Amino acid sequence: MSHPDAGPSQPRAAFQGYWMAPDGAGAVPVWLVAEHGVVALVAPGESPTGYVDIFRVPTRQARVTSAAQRITVTVGGQSYPVLARPRGPVIGSALGVAGSTAHLAGVEIVYGAATAARAGNLAADASAFAQQGGPAFLAAARRSGARVRRAGYGVVLGLGLAIGLLLVVVVTMIVVASLP
């Protein structure tokens, strides 16, 4: 997908990704664009430029959140999630199930391989997010006045670790309390 041309005199930041269209069309290639106080979601379509606006609003009317490889822009109560790699979450979930099943079955080599593959999948998601303009878009949207919130992989992994440790403590307390 080529970048929608704004001309040389219009600075912009854009995130190239895939919108998970609500009509069941699947992953639609799109651009999230922040420029001159405006945030837009632009998709290939029938127009003189070859692109159509899904929305185009002043940045102050948009709420931008980002977690891991996804940027979600909420406009007028409607959310528009855009992923850097639409297959990333699917691959991650499948590897998680495979790893859990292998662990329960006692096949530790498969469990280890699935865990390593999940780490590789996360790295590929993070790399795609950076290469496709995620950080630049978030910075430009913030500079333009949009409310921007970002939880990167460090935060997501930290929360997962904290929840895991909490579960271990709770299970340990229950086991100790149930001992005679």
URLIN-V16337 format. One record per backbone hydrogen bond with DSSP energy under -1.0 kcal/mol. CO is the residue of the C=O (numbers start at 1). NH is the residue of the N-H. If there is no record, write none. Layout:
# URLIN-V16337
co:CO nh:NH
co:CO nh:NH
This chain:
# URLIN-V16337
co:7 nh:10
co:13 nh:34
co:15 nh:32
co:17 nh:30
co:18 nh:83
co:19 nh:21
co:19 nh:28
co:21 nh:24
co:26 nh:21
co:28 nh:19
co:30 nh:17
co:31 nh:42
co:32 nh:15
co:33 nh:40
co:34 nh:13
co:35 nh:38
co:37 nh:59
co:38 nh:35
co:39 nh:57
co:40 nh:33
co:41 nh:54
co:41 nh:55
co:42 nh:31
co:43 nh:52
co:45 nh:47
co:50 nh:45
co:52 nh:43
co:55 nh:41
co:57 nh:39
co:58 nh:61
co:59 nh:62
co:62 nh:147
co:63 nh:74
co:64 nh:149
co:65 nh:72
co:66 nh:151
co:67 nh:70
co:69 nh:84
co:70 nh:67
co:71 nh:82
co:72 nh:65
co:73 nh:80
co:74 nh:63
co:75 nh:78
co:78 nh:75
co:80 nh:73
co:81 nh:20
co:82 nh:71
co:83 nh:18
co:85 nh:88
co:87 nh:91
co:88 nh:92
co:89 nh:93
co:90 nh:94
co:91 nh:95
co:92 nh:96
co:93 nh:97
co:94 nh:98
co:95 nh:99
co:96 nh:100
co:97 nh:101
co:98 nh:102
co:99 nh:103
co:100 nh:104
co:101 nh:105
co:102 nh:107
co:106 nh:108
co:107 nh:111
co:108 nh:112
co:109 nh:113
co:110 nh:114
co:111 nh:115
co:112 nh:116
co:113 nh:117
co:114 nh:118
co:115 nh:119
co:116 nh:120
co:117 nh:121
co:118 nh:122
co:119 nh:123
co:120 nh:124
co:121 nh:125
co:122 nh:126
co:123 nh:127
co:124 nh:128
co:125 nh:129
co:126 nh:130
co:127 nh:131
co:128 nh:132
co:129 nh:134
co:130 nh:133
co:132 nh:16
co:133 nh:137
co:134 nh:138
co:135 nh:139
co:136 nh:140
co:137 nh:141
co:138 nh:142
co:139 nh:143
co:140 nh:144
co:141 nh:146
co:142 nh:145
co:147 nh:64
co:149 nh:66
co:151 nh:68
co:152 nh:156
co:153 nh:157
co:154 nh:158
co:155 nh:159
co:156 nh:160
co:157 nh:161
co:158 nh:162
co:159 nh:163
co:160 nh:164
co:161 nh:165
co:162 nh:166
co:163 nh:167
co:164 nh:168
co:165 nh:169
co:166 nh:170
co:167 nh:171
co:168 nh:172
co:169 nh:173
co:170 nh:174
co:171 nh:175
co:172 nh:176
co:173 nh:177
co:174 nh:178
